[in-house]
Amino acid sequence: MTKNIPDKFGLAVLKLLMLTACTAAVPPLDTPTALPNGRLTPIFVTAARQKAEVKPALAAAGFRVVDALSDDALLLRATIGIDQGEQACGTMNNVRLQLRRESNTVAEVAGKGWTGSCQPNILDELSRKLWRQLFDQPLQ
């Protein structure tokens, strides 16, 4: 009876490995298709928390932030996690910036750091990281 348990476990692991080996890899980001207007593509920001801090950080990184969602705009979903620490300048949070076109994720960055007026600021860092991910890619 104990012999069957390792056999079942080994078979389950083998099936999982076969499944992951057959799963298609995520294709590389095709920036020209996702961002037809390139660096001038409008970005509409949605955030439940700290939207007023997210928008200037994106603009400082070079993004064209707009106040209304239009057909050519991409949606940036900013997710700010629960406060994990506090200083006079702001709070420590997990942050995720997800850039979407229709229902597809174009790019995504995440990190943990201080928000508000604290320096270094995770919103500034992630905005610059997202810009580099989109526009400072080596040619393929």
C-alpha positions in Angstrom: 0.0 0.0 0.0 2.8 2.4 0.8 4.4 1.5 -2.6 1.4 3.0 -4.4 1.7 6.5 -2.8 5.2 7.3 -4.2 4.1 5.9 -7.6 1.0 8.1 -7.6 3.1 11.1 -6.6 5.7 10.4 -9.2 3.0 10.0 -11.9 1.4 13.3 -10.8 4.8 15.1 -11.0 5.4 13.6 -14.5 2.1 14.7 -15.7 2.7 18.2 -14.4 6.1 18.4 -16.1 4.6 17.2 -19.4 1.8 19.8 -19.1 4.3 22.7 -18.5 6.6 21.5 -21.3 3.7 21.6 -23.7 2.4 25.0 -22.6 3.2 27.8 -25.0 5.7 30.4 -23.8 4.5 34.0 -23.6 5.5 35.7 -26.8 7.8 38.7 -26.5 6.3 42.1 -26.3 5.5 43.6 -29.7 5.7 47.3 -28.8 4.9 48.7 -32.2 1.6 46.8 -32.3 0.7 47.4 -28.7 1.6 51.1 -28.9 0.7 52.3 -32.4 1.5 55.9 -31.4 4.7 54.9 -29.8 5.9 57.3 -27.0 2.8 59.5 -27.7 0.3 56.8 -26.9 -2.1 58.2 -24.3 -2.3 56.4 -20.9 -5.4 56.5 -18.8 -4.8 55.7 -15.1 -7.2 53.8 -12.9 -6.3 53.2 -9.2 -8.3 52.7 -6.1 -5.6 54.3 -4.0 -3.0 57.1 -4.6 -4.1 57.9 -8.1 -3.0 61.5 -7.6 0.5 60.2 -6.9 0.6 57.6 -9.7 -0.2 60.1 -12.5 2.7 62.5 -11.9 5.1 59.7 -11.5 4.1 58.3 -14.9 4.3 61.7 -16.5 7.8 62.3 -15.1 8.9 59.0 -16.6 7.8 60.2 -20.0 4.3 58.8 -20.4 1.5 60.9 -21.9 -1.1 60.7 -19.1 -4.7 61.7 -20.1 -7.8 62.3 -18.0 -10.3 60.6 -20.3 -10.2 57.1 -21.8 -10.3 57.3 -25.6 -10.1 54.6 -28.3 -6.4 55.0 -28.8 -5.5 55.2 -25.1 -4.1 52.3 -23.1 -5.4 51.6 -19.6 -2.9 51.6 -16.7 -4.2 49.8 -13.7 -2.2 50.8 -10.6 -2.7 48.4 -7.6 -1.4 49.7 -4.3 -1.4 47.0 -1.5 -2.1 47.5 2.2 0.1 49.7 4.2 3.0 47.8 5.7 4.9 50.6 7.3 4.5 54.3 7.8 6.7 57.4 7.9 5.9 61.1 7.9 6.5 61.1 4.1 4.3 58.1 3.2 3.7 54.4 3.5 5.4 51.1 2.6 3.4 49.3 0.0 3.5 46.5 -2.6 2.7 48.2 -6.0 1.8 46.8 -9.4 1.5 48.8 -12.6 -0.3 46.9 -15.3 -0.6 48.4 -18.8 -3.5 47.0 -20.8 -4.9 47.3 -24.3 -8.4 46.0 -24.5 -8.3 42.9 -22.4 -4.6 42.1 -23.0 -1.7 43.0 -20.7 0.9 44.9 -22.7 3.4 45.2 -19.9 3.6 44.9 -16.1 6.0 45.8 -13.3 5.8 45.3 -9.6 7.8 46.2 -6.5 7.7 47.1 -2.9 8.7 50.5 -1.5 7.8 53.8 0.0 5.0 55.9 -1.6 3.9 59.5 -0.9 6.7 62.0 -0.9 9.3 59.6 0.4 12.5 59.2 -1.6 13.3 56.9 -3.1 9.7 56.4 -4.2 8.5 53.1 -5.6 5.9 54.8 -7.9 8.7 56.8 -9.6 10.9 53.7 -9.8 8.2 51.5 -11.3 7.2 54.2 -13.8 10.7 54.5 -15.1 11.0 50.7 -15.1 7.8 50.4 -17.2 9.1 53.1 -19.6 12.4 51.2 -20.1 10.6 47.9 -20.5 8.5 49.4 -23.3 10.9 51.7 -25.1 14.5 50.8 -24.2 14.3 47.2 -25.6 17.2 45.9 -27.7 16.3 45.2 -31.3 15.5 41.6 -32.1 
